[in-house]
Amino acid sequence: MGIDEDMERVTLDHGSGGLAARELVRRLFVARLDNPLLAPLEDSAVLPPIGGRLAFTTDSYVVDPLFFPGGDIGLLAVNGTVNDLAMRGARPLALSLGMILEEGLEMEILARVADSIAAAAERAGVPVVTGDTKVVPRGAADKMFINTSGVGVIADGVEISPRRLQGGDAVILSASMGDHGITVLAARAELGFSGTELKSDTAALHRMTAAVIARFPGAVHALRDPTRGGVATALCELAAAGGLELEIDEIAIPLRPPVRAAGELLGIDPFFLANEGSCIMVVEAADAADVVAELRRHPEGGQAAVIGRVKSGEPGRVVLHTAVGGRRRLRPLTGDPLPRIC
Amino acid sequence: MGIDEDMERVTLDHGSGGLAARELVRRLFVARLDNPLLAPLEDSAVLPPIGGRLAFTTDSYVVDPLFFPGGDIGLLAVNGTVNDLAMRGARPLALSLGMILEEGLEMEILARVADSIAAAAERAGVPVVTGDTKVVPRGAADKMFINTSGVGVIADGVEISPRRLQGGDAVILSASMGDHGITVLAARAELGFSGTELKSDTAALHRMTAAVIARFPGAVHALRDPTRGGVATALCELAAAGGLELEIDEIAIPLRPPVRAAGELLGIDPFFLANEGSCIMVVEAADAADVVAELRRHPEGGQAAVIGRVKSGEPGRVVLHTAVGGRRRLRPLTGDPLPRIC
């Protein structure tokens, strides 16, 4: 890692706004996130004028454990915020990075997370241009929390919003359901559950969504990533915001057998499990098959499928046609059996 | 507060991404922060095209205690991020709000902070347009941490940066030094120190800086708000980034007697105390007196004064001419005697 022995652990000095803080930021972050917008370390980053509407989003990440199969808190923090921009049809331009660190955190863990953030930002092509680091005394936080905010540009003519839902639209899910949520749960030692086939689906989706939006102008009405609350909650939110009913076919929903099995074992409905690499896409019915084909060209969309349709009916209602031929209403998550999932 | 008895305290459900979370956000935040950009609660807020360069900044707030004379964590979170935009000469357009809450936090405390955020955003004329709330289990965080990020627009022709420092420039401080830092320290019960005359200086400075920039086109070379690390650290950073030397006259620095007294009592040099409502302004010497006069027209700039000048000399060096006729070098803060000051 190339850091001094005196930097084995995070100390309160590292959050002081003084020399130690600057040194930490330079060694841990600037070196890895190297880009001309970040380098001046001024109070704000300055980006060139953008030709379109501005998308702006924020998310904090408090996942426990910090590392899990398929990802870690840093990867989530980059991909999650990139995806929040992508869900409005925006091209992500830049991210901010706000770290809250617990005094005593091993510097090696921080460096691993910083590596992960840098790699994810590089892969997504979205630079981290501004940041902030705070350190709180031992016991005042659990290891590390990360906030990423993001800015993006929405091209003229792109209008992605649940308000555009229409009766007859097709509902597409771009990836199998529940992988992230079940993986983080399995990774928590206290569950005594080992799931070697389980892996978070965390991925940045902006290139895939941009390709679909560009190829089918106007046909993509709404996008939503089913993170906390899972597919059920995201579908309910879409139906409520769009003022229409959704009809979902359980049998069409991609769900990997190990996720299904682990969900059954733990008594958790995969419909409520968080996803970090999939999106729900509501598109014009006539284009649905072609959109699915386009999604499947992308690694993140390999399991994309039409899972249902929009109906005029009871606004906000989501009806599931179950695999065994029944019908049940999908409701949004009410409690939280799964704290600190992202 | 108009909230149900079942909402006396924050629960893990409130961070679930499900119904309880949505209810919390609606009652506590949307109702107070009411604005058309926030209302849709989609993955990103969408702002109209902006005519200029984009300024983007982030800051997390972890201050302890949450409430102190003159302010609270919510007020700091709004003003601090507005100021980070103002320090680049940007007009602040919008804020994001990322809350990390500890399970069990009294809802009344959260409501007070939400009130404060709403009032500060209203006063600053900068809406909160997007947000996120996470809840972590009891003991995994200390009550409440807030991240605010901000976007702003920099008008054509405005170029504020320490790289513009020139030998001969005047260095102005817009307000008395150390009020925020000493107040938060005094508010910490464990210090057994009561300071009734002490009050945080937290204030949004964007209107004042914009007025100066507009009235003296091109004359404002650099701005910096001396938050964590205090005036000493901010001056050193300016000198280092500008590659020039600064000469500061101690006697010219506005410092309120109770702050001086409390600093002496606690053995803390006011040069290292955090400020949340002042800025250092480096301007062309010929305009310095007029800039000070303009600053004094604003309530936040009532004590503005020229405190020194830029010299060609040793890049990064800051020399203080002390009140008793000596000279000493000002250094950036190295340790952190004051954790969780903002």
Boltz contact constraints between the chains, C-beta under 6 A:
constraints:
  - contact:
      token1: [A, 12]
      token2: [B, 336]
      max_distance: 6.0
  - contact:
      token1: [A, 12]
      token2: [B, 339]
      max_distance: 6.0
  - contact:
      token1: [A, 13]
      token2: [B, 335]
      max_distance: 6.0
  - contact:
      token1: [A, 13]
      token2: [B, 336]
      max_distance: 6.0
  - contact:
      token1: [A, 16]
      token2: [B, 333]
      max_distance: 6.0
  - contact:
      token1: [A, 16]
      token2: [B, 336]
      max_distance: 6.0
  - contact:
      token1: [A, 17]
      token2: [B, 228]
      max_distance: 6.0
  - contact:
      token1: [A, 17]
      token2: [B, 229]
      max_distance: 6.0
  - contact:
      token1: [A, 18]
      token2: [B, 229]
      max_distance: 6.0
  - contact:
      token1: [A, 18]
      token2: [B, 233]
      max_distance: 6.0
  - contact:
      token1: [A, 18]
      token2: [B, 332]
      max_distance: 6.0
  - contact:
      token1: [A, 18]
      token2: [B, 333]
      max_distance: 6.0
  - contact:
      token1: [A, 18]
      token2: [B, 334]
      max_distance: 6.0
  - contact:
      token1: [A, 19]
      token2: [B, 332]
      max_distance: 6.0
  - contact:
      token1: [A, 19]
      token2: [B, 334]
      max_distance: 6.0
  - contact:
      token1: [A, 43]
      token2: [B, 84]
      max_distance: 6.0
  - contact:
      token1: [A, 43]
      token2: [B, 87]
      max_distance: 6.0
  - contact:
      token1: [A, 44]
      token2: [B, 55]
      max_distance: 6.0
  - contact:
      token1: [A, 44]
      token2: [B, 57]
      max_distance: 6.0
  - contact:
      token1: [A, 44]
      token2: [B, 84]
      max_distance: 6.0
  - contact:
      token1: [A, 44]
      token2: [B, 85]
      max_distance: 6.0
  - contact:
      token1: [A, 44]
      token2: [B, 88]
      max_distance: 6.0
  - contact:
      token1: [A, 45]
      token2: [B, 56]
      max_distance: 6.0
  - contact:
      token1: [A, 46]
      token2: [B, 53]
      max_distance: 6.0
  - contact:
      token1: [A, 46]
      token2: [B, 55]
      max_distance: 6.0
  - contact:
      token1: [A, 47]
      token2: [B, 54]
      max_distance: 6.0
  - contact:
      token1: [A, 48]
      token2: [B, 53]
      max_distance: 6.0
  - contact:
      token1: [A, 49]
      token2: [B, 52]
      max_distance: 6.0
  - contact:
      token1: [A, 49]
      token2: [B, 53]
      max_distance: 6.0
  - contact:
      token1: [A, 52]
      token2: [B, 49]
      max_distance: 6.0
  - contact:
      token1: [A, 53]
      token2: [B, 46]
      max_distance: 6.0
  - contact:
      token1: [A, 53]
      token2: [B, 48]
      max_distance: 6.0
  - contact:
      token1: [A, 53]
      token2: [B, 49]
      max_distance: 6.0
  - contact:
      token1: [A, 54]
      token2: [B, 47]
      max_distance: 6.0
  - contact:
      token1: [A, 55]
      token2: [B, 44]
      max_distance: 6.0
  - contact:
      token1: [A, 55]
      token2: [B, 46]
      max_distance: 6.0
  - contact:
      token1: [A, 56]
      token2: [B, 45]
      max_distance: 6.0
  - contact:
      token1: [A, 56]
      token2: [B, 130]
      max_distance: 6.0
  - contact:
      token1: [A, 56]
      token2: [B, 151]
      max_distance: 6.0
  - contact:
      token1: [A, 57]
      token2: [B, 44]
      max_distance: 6.0
  - contact:
      token1: [A, 57]
      token2: [B, 130]
      max_distance: 6.0
  - contact:
      token1: [A, 58]
      token2: [B, 96]
      max_distance: 6.0
  - contact:
      token1: [A, 58]
      token2: [B, 98]
      max_distance: 6.0
  - contact:
      token1: [A, 58]
      token2: [B, 130]
      max_distance: 6.0
  - contact:
      token1: [A, 58]
      token2: [B, 132]
      max_distance: 6.0
  - contact:
      token1: [A, 58]
      token2: [B, 149]
      max_distance: 6.0
  - contact:
      token1: [A, 59]
      token2: [B, 132]
      max_distance: 6.0
  - contact:
      token1: [A, 60]
      token2: [B, 98]
      max_distance: 6.0
  - contact:
      token1: [A, 60]
      token2: [B, 100]
      max_distance: 6.0
  - contact:
      token1: [A, 60]
      token2: [B, 132]
      max_distance: 6.0
  - contact:
      token1: [A, 60]
      token2: [B, 134]
      max_distance: 6.0
  - contact:
      token1: [A, 62]
      token2: [B, 134]
      max_distance: 6.0
  - contact:
      token1: [A, 62]
      token2: [B, 136]
      max_distance: 6.0
  - contact:
      token1: [A, 84]
      token2: [B, 43]
      max_distance: 6.0
  - contact:
      token1: [A, 84]
      token2: [B, 44]
      max_distance: 6.0
  - contact:
      token1: [A, 85]
      token2: [B, 44]
      max_distance: 6.0
  - contact:
      token1: [A, 87]
      token2: [B, 43]
      max_distance: 6.0
  - contact:
      token1: [A, 88]
      token2: [B, 44]
      max_distance: 6.0
  - contact:
      token1: [A, 96]
      token2: [B, 58]
      max_distance: 6.0
  - contact:
      token1: [A, 96]
      token2: [B, 149]
      max_distance: 6.0
  - contact:
      token1: [A, 98]
      token2: [B, 58]
      max_distance: 6.0
  - contact:
      token1: [A, 98]
      token2: [B, 60]
      max_distance: 6.0
  - contact:
      token1: [A, 98]
      token2: [B, 147]
      max_distance: 6.0
  - contact:
      token1: [A, 100]
      token2: [B, 60]
      max_distance: 6.0
  - contact:
      token1: [A, 100]
      token2: [B, 145]
      max_distance: 6.0
  - contact:
      token1: [A, 130]
      token2: [B, 56]
      max_distance: 6.0
  - contact:
      token1: [A, 130]
      token2: [B, 57]
      max_distance: 6.0
  - contact:
      token1: [A, 130]
      token2: [B, 58]
      max_distance: 6.0
  - contact:
      token1: [A, 132]
      token2: [B, 58]
      max_distance: 6.0
  - contact:
      token1: [A, 132]
      token2: [B, 59]
      max_distance: 6.0
  - contact:
      token1: [A, 132]
      token2: [B, 60]
      max_distance: 6.0
  - contact:
      token1: [A, 134]
      token2: [B, 60]
      max_distance: 6.0
  - contact:
      token1: [A, 134]
      token2: [B, 62]
      max_distance: 6.0
  - contact:
      token1: [A, 136]
      token2: [B, 62]
      max_distance: 6.0
  - contact:
      token1: [A, 137]
      token2: [B, 339]
      max_distance: 6.0
  - contact:
      token1: [A, 140]
      token2: [B, 142]
      max_distance: 6.0
  - contact:
      token1: [A, 141]
      token2: [B, 141]
      max_distance: 6.0
  - contact:
      token1: [A, 142]
      token2: [B, 140]
      max_distance: 6.0
  - contact:
      token1: [A, 145]
      token2: [B, 100]
      max_distance: 6.0
  - contact:
      token1: [A, 147]
      token2: [B, 98]
      max_distance: 6.0
  - contact:
      token1: [A, 147]
      token2: [B, 147]
      max_distance: 6.0
  - contact:
      token1: [A, 149]
      token2: [B, 58]
      max_distance: 6.0
  - contact:
      token1: [A, 149]
      token2: [B, 96]
      max_distance: 6.0
  - contact:
      token1: [A, 149]
      token2: [B, 149]
      max_distance: 6.0
  - contact:
      token1: [A, 151]
      token2: [B, 56]
      max_distance: 6.0
  - contact:
      token1: [A, 228]
      token2: [B, 17]
      max_distance: 6.0
  - contact:
      token1: [A, 229]
      token2: [B, 17]
      max_distance: 6.0
  - contact:
      token1: [A, 229]
      token2: [B, 18]
      max_distance: 6.0
  - contact:
      token1: [A, 233]
      token2: [B, 18]
      max_distance: 6.0
  - contact:
      token1: [A, 332]
      token2: [B, 18]
      max_distance: 6.0
  - contact:
      token1: [A, 332]
      token2: [B, 19]
      max_distance: 6.0
  - contact:
      token1: [A, 333]
      token2: [B, 16]
      max_distance: 6.0
  - contact:
      token1: [A, 333]
      token2: [B, 18]
      max_distance: 6.0
  - contact:
      token1: [A, 334]
      token2: [B, 18]
      max_distance: 6.0
  - contact:
      token1: [A, 334]
      token2: [B, 19]
      max_distance: 6.0
  - contact:
      token1: [A, 335]
      token2: [B, 13]
      max_distance: 6.0
  - contact:
      token1: [A, 336]
      token2: [B, 12]
      max_distance: 6.0
  - contact:
      token1: [A, 336]
      token2: [B, 13]
      max_distance: 6.0
  - contact:
      token1: [A, 336]
      token2: [B, 16]
      max_distance: 6.0
  - contact:
      token1: [A, 339]
      token2: [B, 12]
      max_distance: 6.0
  - contact:
      token1: [A, 339]
      token2: [B, 137]
      max_distance: 6.0
